[in-house]
C-alpha cells in the first residue's frame, strides 16, 4: 500500500513537471502585420504607385463618361427631328458606350486588384521571412497575427509578446513612436 502511494506521488510529480515543462517550452508571440507594413518605406512607395494607377484609371473613365454625356446630350437635343433609322443608330451607339463604360469599370477594378497584389506580395514575403527569423532567434514556437482585415484574431495579448518592432528592426526600419 505504501509503495503504491509512493508510486502515485512520484507519477503525479513527474506528470506535473512534464506539464510545467511543456508550458514553458512553448513560447507564443504575436505581430501586427498591418502595423509593420505601415512603418515600411516600401509600403509608402507602393501606396503612391497604387494611387497614381487609380488616378490614371479614373481619368480614363472620366473621359469615357464625358464622351457619353456629350453624345447623350446631342441625341436628346435632336431626337425629335431625327429619322427613325438615325435615332435607332444613335440609341444603339449610346447603349454600346454604356456597356464599354461598365466593362472599363470592371477591368479597372481588376487592374487595381492585380496591381495591388503584384506590388504587395514582395512586402508580405519580406515581412513573413523576417517574422520567421525573429521567431527563431527568440525561441517562439508560434507567432500569431494580431488582426486580419481589421478583425481581432488574438483576443488578448500582453504587449511584451508583441514582436512587431523587433521585426521592423530586423528589416532595418526604425519604428515610429505612436
VOBA-1610 file (N, C-alpha, C; in pm, whole numbers, padded with zeros to 5 digits, always signed):
BEGIN
Unk+00082-00118+00000Unk+00000+00000+00000Unk+00086+00125+00000Unk+00188+00122+00080Unk+00276+00237+00090Unk+00353+00257-00040Unk+00398+00147-00103Unk+00469+00156-00231Unk+00378+00213-00341Unk+00253+00170-00338Unk+00158+00218-00436Unk+00136+00370-00419Unk+00125+00417-00295Unk+00109+00558-00268Unk+00233+00636-00311Unk+00348+00582-00284Unk+00474+00646-00324Unk+00484+00653-00477Unk+00447+00545-00545Unk+00449+00544-00692Unk+00349+00646-00749Unk+00234+00657-00688Unk+00134+00753-00733Unk+00186+00895-00716Unk+00245+00926-00602Unk+00301+01059-00577Unk+00412+01089-00677Unk+00499+00992-00701Unk+00609+01012-00797Unk+00553+01033-00938Unk+00453+00954-00976Unk+00393+00966-01109Unk+00326+01103-01125Unk+00250+01146-01022Unk+00185+01277-01029Unk+00288+01389-01037Unk+00394+01376-00961Unk+00500+01477-00965Unk+00565+01481-01103Unk+00591+01363-01158Unk+00652+01354-01291Unk+00561+01418-01396Unk+00432+01383-01394Unk+00339+01438-01492Unk+00321+01589-01471Unk+00322+01632-01347Unk+00310+01775-01318Unk+00431+01851-01370Unk+00550+01797-01349Unk+00671+01860-01401Unk+00673+01860-01553Unk+00625+01751-01612Unk+00619+01743-01758Unk+00524+01848-01814Unk+00411+01867-01746Unk+00314+01967-01792Unk+00372+02107-01779Unk+00440+02136-01667Unk+00503+02266-01647Unk+00611+02287-01752Unk+00690+02182-01778Unk+00796+02190-01878Unk+00737+02217-02017Unk+00628+02152-02050Unk+00564+02170-02180Unk+00511+02312-02194Unk+00458+02366-02084Unk+00404+02501-02089Unk+00515+02604-02107Unk+00625+02585-02041Unk+00734+02682-02052Unk+00814+02664-02180Unk+00808+02550-02242Unk+00884+02525-02364Unk+00819+02590-02486Unk+00689+02608-02484Unk+00619+02666-02598Unk+00601+02815-02577Unk+00675+02892-02656Unk+00663+03037-02647Unk+00576+03084-02764Unk+00482+03171-02732Unk+00391+03224-02834Unk+00403+03376-02833Unk+00409+03433-02953Unk+00415+03578-02967Unk+00312+03619-03072Unk+00298+03747-03089Unk+00211+03796-03195Unk+00278+03915-03262Unk+00238+03940-03384Unk+00288+04055-03460Unk+00170+04118-03531Unk+00173+04246-03545Unk+00068+04319-03616Unk+00122+04352-03756Unk+00086+04270-03853Unk+00138+04284-03989Unk+00097+04418-04049Unk-00025+04463-04023Unk-00068+04592-04075Unk+00019+04706-04020Unk+00051+04698-03893Unk+00138+04798-03831Unk+00277+04793-03893Unk+00330+04673-03909Unk+00463+04659-03968Unk+00465+04719-04109Unk+00365+04685-04189Unk+00358+04738-04325Unk+00348+04891-04325Unk+00272+04946-04231Unk+00254+05091-04226Unk+00384+05164-04194Unk+00480+05094-04134Unk+00607+05155-04097Unk+00714+05140-04206Unk+00687+05056-04304Unk+00787+05027-04407Unk+00786+05135-04516Unk+00902+05191-04549Unk+00909+05290-04657Unk+00859+05232-04791Unk+00885+05103-04813Unk+00842+05039-04937Unk+00690+05041-04950Unk+00620+05030-04837Unk+00473+05031-04839Unk+00421+05168-04880Unk+00490+05272-04838Unk+00450+05407-04877Unk+00470+05426-05028Unk+00576+05368-05082Unk+00601+05375-05226Unk+00493+05298-05302Unk+00457+05180-05252Unk+00351+05100-05314Unk+00219+05178-05311Unk+00191+05240-05199Unk+00067+05319-05187Unk+00065+05432-05289Unk+00179+05499-05309Unk+00188+05607-05407Unk+00168+05553-05549Unk+00226+05437-05579Unk+00209+05376-05712Unk+00063+05337-05737Unk+00000+05281-05634Unk-00141+05243-05648Unk-00230+05366-05667Unk-00199+05470-05594Unk-00277+05594-05606Unk-00261+05652-05746Unk-00139+05652-05801Unk-00115+05704-05936Unk-00189+05619-06039Unk-00185+05487-06022Unk-00255+05397-06114Unk-00406+05421-06108Unk-00458+05438-05988Unk-00600+05465-05970Unk-00640+05598-06035Unk-00556+05699-06018Unk-00584+05830-06079Unk-00587+05819-06231Unk-00493+05744-06287Unk-00489+05724-06431Unk-00617+05656-06480Unk-00660+05553-06408Unk-00783+05483-06446Unk-00905+05573-06431Unk-00908+05651-06325Unk-01020+05743-06303Unk-01028+05847-06415Unk-00912+05897-06459Unk-00909+05995-06568Unk-00962+05933-06697Unk-00924+05810-06725Unk-00972+05743-06845Unk-01124+05722-06837Unk-01170+05682-06719Unk-01314+05662-06701Unk-01389+05794-06718Unk-01335+05898-06662Unk-01398+06030-06673Unk-01408+06072-06819Unk-01304+06048-06897Unk-01305+06084-07040Unk-01413+06006-07113Unk-01426+05877-07080Unk-01529+05795-07144Unk-01669+05844-07104Unk-01684+05880-06980Unk-01813+05927-06932Unk-01849+06062-06996Unk-01750+06149-07011Unk-01776+06278-07075Unk-01817+06258-07221Unk-01750+06166-07290Unk-01789+06136-07428Unk-01934+06088-07433Unk-01970+06001-07339Unk-02107+05951-07333Unk-02205+06066-07308Unk-02174+06152-07213Unk-02262+06264-07179Unk-02282+06357-07299Unk-02174+06383-07373Unk-02184+06470-07491Unk-02275+06407-07597Unk-02256+06278-07621Unk-02338+06211-07722Unk-02484+06199-07678Unk-02503+06178-07548Unk-02639+06171-07495Unk-02709+06306-07510Unk-02639+06412-07475Unk-02696+06546-07486Unk-02729+06579-07632Unk-02638+06546-07721Unk-02661+06569-07864Unk-02782+06491-07913Unk-02793+06367-07866Unk-02907+06283-07905Unk-03038+06344-07853Unk-03037+06385-07727Unk-03159+06439-07667Unk-03204+06568-07737Unk-03110+06649-07780Unk-03145+06774-07846Unk-03204+06750-07985Unk-03156+06647-08055Unk-03202+06626-08192Unk-03294+06509-08211Unk-03331+06439-08105Unk-03411+06316-08117Unk-03547+06341-08182Unk-03607+06452-08153Unk-03742+06480-08205Unk-03742+06499-08356Unk-03632+06546-08411Unk-03627+06573-08555Unk-03555+06465-08634Unk-03506+06362-08566Unk-03430+06257-08635Unk-03522+06159-08705Unk-03470+06107-08814Unk-03536+05997-08884Unk-03523+05873-08795Unk-03621+05785-08798Unk-03622+05667-08711Unk-03493+05586-08721Unk-03442+05566-08839Unk-03321+05485-08858Unk-03201+05549-08789Unk-03189+05681-08800Unk-03077+05752-08736Unk-03096+05751-08584Unk-03219+05768-08537Unk-03246+05765-08393Unk-03207+05630-08335Unk-03245+05521-08403Unk-03209+05386-08355Unk-03058+05366-08356Unk-02993+05418-08458Unk-02847+05408-08467Unk-02782+05481-08350Unk-02830+05599-08318Unk-02776+05678-08206Unk-02804+05608-08071Unk-02923+05550-08056Unk-02957+05478-07933Unk-02868+05355-07916Unk-02843+05287-08027Unk-02753+05170-08023Unk-02613+05214-07985Unk-02568+05324-08042Unk-02434+05377-08011Unk-02425+05415-07863Unk-02527+05478-07809Unk-02528+05515-07666Unk-02527+05391-07577Unk-02605+05290-07615Unk-02609+05166-07537Unk-02472+05098-07538Unk-02405+05099-07653Unk-02272+05038-07663Unk-02171+05116-07579Unk-02182+05249-07580Unk-02094+05330-07496Unk-02115+05298-07348Unk-02240+05283-07307Unk-02269+05246-07168Unk-02204+05112-07133Unk-02216+05017-07222Unk-02157+04884-07199Unk-02005+04894-07189Unk-01945+04975-07277Unk-01799+04990-07272Unk-01755+05057-07142Unk-01835+05152-07095Unk-01803+05218-06968Unk-01811+05117-06853Unk-01916+05036-06851Unk-01931+04935-06745Unk-01817+04833-06752Unk-01781+04791-06872Unk-01671+04695-06888Unk-01540+04758-06841Unk-01520+04885-06877Unk-01399+04954-06834Unk-01392+04961-06681Unk-01505+04989-06616Unk-01507+04994-06470Unk-01467+04860-06410Unk-01520+04752-06465Unk-01485+04618-06416Unk-01337+04589-06441Unk-01290+04620-06561Unk-01150+04598-06594Unk-01058+04682-06505Unk-01100+04805-06477Unk-01020+04893-06391Unk-01012+04837-06249Unk-01123+04785-06200Unk-01123+04726-06066Unk-01030+04605-06062Unk-01039+04520-06164Unk-00950+04403-06172Unk-00804+04446-06183Unk-00780+04551-06259Unk-00644+04602-06276Unk-00588+04652-06143Unk-00672+04722-06066Unk-00627+04771-05935Unk-00596+04655-05841Unk-00681+04553-05840Unk-00658+04438-05753Unk-00529+04366-05792Unk-00508+04347-05922Unk-00388+04278-05968Unk-00263+04360-05935Unk-00269+04489-05960Unk-00155+04577-05932Unk-00124+04576-05783Unk-00227+04581-05700Unk-00207+04578-05555Unk-00142+04446-05513Unk-00193+04337-05565Unk-00136+04206-05532Unk+00009+04197-05577Unk+00035+04240-05700Unk+00172+04233-05754Unk+00269+04317-05672Unk+00226+04435-05629Unk+00314+04524-05555Unk+00328+04484-05408Unk+00221+04430-05349Unk+00224+04398-05206Unk+00287+04262-05176Unk+00281+04169-05270Unk+00332+04033-05244Unk+00478+04032-05196Unk+00568+04107-05260Unk+00706+04108-05209Unk+00715+04162-05066Unk+00629+04258-05031Unk+00632+04312-04895Unk+00583+04207-04794Unk+00475+04137-04830Unk+00425+04031-04742Unk+00530+03922-04724Unk+00599+03890-04831Unk+00705+03788-04824Unk+00817+03836-04732Unk+00858+03961-04748Unk+00965+04017-04665Unk+00925+04017-04518Unk+00802+04061-04489Unk+00754+04063-04351Unk+00749+03920-04295Unk+00694+03828-04374Unk+00684+03689-04328Unk+00820+03627-04301Unk+00915+03652-04390Unk+01051+03598-04371Unk+01114+03655-04244Unk+01095+03785-04220Unk+01155+03847-04102Unk+01084+03807-03974Unk+00954+03783-03980Unk+00883+03730-03863Unk+00941+03594-03828Unk+00964+03512-03929Unk+01022+03379-03904Unk+01161+03389-03843Unk+01243+03480-03893Unk+01378+03497-03838Unk+01371+03541-03692Unk+01289+03642-03663Unk+01276+03693-03525Unk+01222+03584-03434Unk+01125+03507-03482Unk+01067+03400-03401Unk+01173+03296-03366Unk+01252+03257-03464Unk+01357+03157-03439Unk+01464+03212-03346Unk+01504+03338-03366Unk+01607+03399-03281Unk+01561+03411-03136Unk+01430+03429-03115Unk+01378+03449-02979Unk+01309+03325-02923Unk+01314+03214-02995Unk+01262+03088-02945Unk+01110+03079-02940Unk+01039+03149-03028Unk+00894+03140-03031Unk+00852+03021-03117Unk+00761+02942-03064Unk+00709+02828-03139Unk+00599+02874-03234Unk+00524+02976-03194Unk+00412+03027-03274Unk+00415+03179-03271Unk+00381+03237-03386Unk+00361+03381-03394Unk+00225+03402-03461Unk+00136+03469-03391Unk+00002+03496-03441Unk-00005+03638-03494Unk-00098+03663-03584Unk-00122+03799-03631Unk-00228+03859-03539Unk-00204+03981-03494Unk-00298+04046-03402Unk-00433+04071-03465Unk-00435+04107-03593Unk-00560+04136-03664Unk-00547+04087-03807Unk-00659+04051-03864Unk-00664+04020-04007Unk-00784+04095-04063Unk-00757+04188-04151Unk-00864+04267-04211Unk-00945+04345-04110Unk-00880+04393-04004Unk-00949+04472-03903Unk-01023+04391-03799Unk-01016+04257-03810Unk-01083+04170-03714Unk-00977+04111-03621Unk-00999+04124-03490Unk-00904+04070-03394Unk-00897+03919-03404Unk-00775+03868-03417Unk-00753+03724-03415Unk-00711+03684-03274Unk-00630+03768-03214Unk-00586+03746-03076Unk-00674+03835-02989Unk-00752+03774-02903Unk-00846+03850-02823Unk-00779+03920-02705Unk-00671+03865-02657Unk-00592+03931-02554Unk-00448+03891-02574Unk-00360+03987-02558Unk-00217+03958-02564Unk-00143+04063-02482Unk-00051+04015-02403Unk+00035+04104-02326Unk+00132+04169-02425Unk+00148+04301-02417Unk+00231+04373-02513Unk+00376+04326-02514Unk+00421+04263-02405Unk+00560+04218-02405Unk+00584+04103-02504Unk+00476+04043-02555Unk+00491+03936-02655Unk+00469+03986-02797Unk+00455+04118-02813Unk+00440+04177-02947Unk+00579+04194-03007Unk+00606+04122-03114Unk+00738+04127-03176Unk+00741+04217-03300Unk+00636+04296-03321Unk+00628+04381-03440Unk+00748+04473-03454Unk+00787+04540-03345Unk+00902+04631-03352Unk+01033+04556-03375Unk+01044+04435-03320Unk+01164+04353-03345Unk+01175+04319-03493Unk+01061+04288-03555Unk+01060+04255-03697Unk+01101+04377-03778Unk+01047+04494-03743Unk+01085+04617-03813Unk+01235+04643-03800Unk+01288+04628-03680Unk+01432+04649-03659Unk+01514+04549-03740Unk+01466+04425-03750Unk+01535+04323-03829Unk+01542+04364-03976Unk+01439+04436-04022Unk+01434+04481-04161Unk+01507+04615-04179Unk+01561+04671-04071Unk+01632+04797-04081Unk+01540+04918-04077Unk+01418+04900-04026Unk+01323+05012-04018Unk+01310+05052-03871Unk+01325+05180-03844Unk+01309+05230-03708Unk+01161+05259-03686Unk+01098+05189-03592Unk+00955+05212-03568Unk+00931+05354-03518Unk+00824+05413-03567Unk+00791+05549-03521Unk+00720+05537-03387Unk+00731+05643-03310Unk+00664+05644-03180Unk+00517+05673-03202Unk+00430+05591-03145Unk+00283+05611-03160Unk+00228+05680-03041
//
